[in-house]
Amino acid sequence: MKRIVVAFVCLLAVAGLVLAGGAKEQGAAKAAPKKLTVNIASTFPPDSPQDKGLNKFKELVTQRAGGRIEV
C-alpha cells in the first residue's frame, strides 16, 4: 500500500512538471522599462570624501544607465 501511495505521488509530481513546462504560448511582451529615481541622503558635509564619492556614483549611474535611472 505504501508503494502505491509513493508511486502515485511521484506520478502526480512528474505530471505537474510536464504540464507546467509544456505551454507553447508566448509570454507577455516586455514593457518599456520605467524610469527609476534613487534618492541618496548623507550626513557628511559638502566636499567631504564621502560626498565626493556619492557625486561620482551619481555621475557613473547617470552615464551608464542611459537616462533610465535618475539619482
C-alpha positions in Angstrom: 0.0 0.0 0.0 2.8 2.4 0.9 4.5 1.8 -2.5 1.2 2.6 -4.3 1.0 5.9 -2.5 4.6 6.8 -3.2 4.2 5.9 -6.9 1.0 7.9 -7.1 2.7 11.0 -5.6 5.7 10.6 -7.9 3.3 10.3 -10.9 1.5 13.5 -9.8 4.8 15.4 -9.4 6.0 14.3 -12.9 2.6 15.1 -14.5 2.7 18.6 -12.8 6.2 19.3 -14.2 5.3 18.2 -17.7 2.0 20.2 -17.8 3.7 23.3 -16.3 6.6 23.2 -18.8 4.6 22.2 -21.8 2.9 25.5 -22.6 3.7 26.7 -26.1 2.3 30.2 -25.7 4.5 33.2 -25.9 5.0 35.2 -22.7 3.8 38.7 -22.4 5.8 41.3 -24.4 8.2 43.2 -22.2 7.0 46.6 -21.3 9.3 49.6 -21.7 11.3 49.9 -18.5 10.1 52.6 -16.2 12.4 55.5 -15.2 13.8 54.8 -11.7 14.6 57.6 -9.3 17.0 56.9 -6.5 17.3 59.4 -3.6 20.5 59.3 -1.6 20.8 61.2 1.7 24.0 61.8 3.6 25.0 63.4 6.9 28.5 64.2 5.6 29.4 67.8 4.9 29.8 69.0 1.4 33.3 68.5 -0.1 34.0 65.6 2.2 35.4 62.4 0.7 32.1 60.6 1.2 30.2 63.4 -0.6 32.7 63.3 -3.4 32.2 59.6 -3.7 28.4 60.0 -3.8 28.7 62.6 -6.5 31.0 60.3 -8.5 28.4 57.5 -8.0 25.7 59.7 -9.4 27.8 60.6 -12.4 28.6 57.0 -13.2 25.0 55.8 -12.8 23.7 58.6 -15.0 26.4 57.8 -17.6 25.9 54.0 -17.6 22.1 53.8 -17.3 21.5 55.9 -20.3 18.8 58.1 -18.6 16.8 55.2 -17.2 18.0 55.9 -13.6 18.0 59.3 -12.1 20.0 59.9 -8.9 
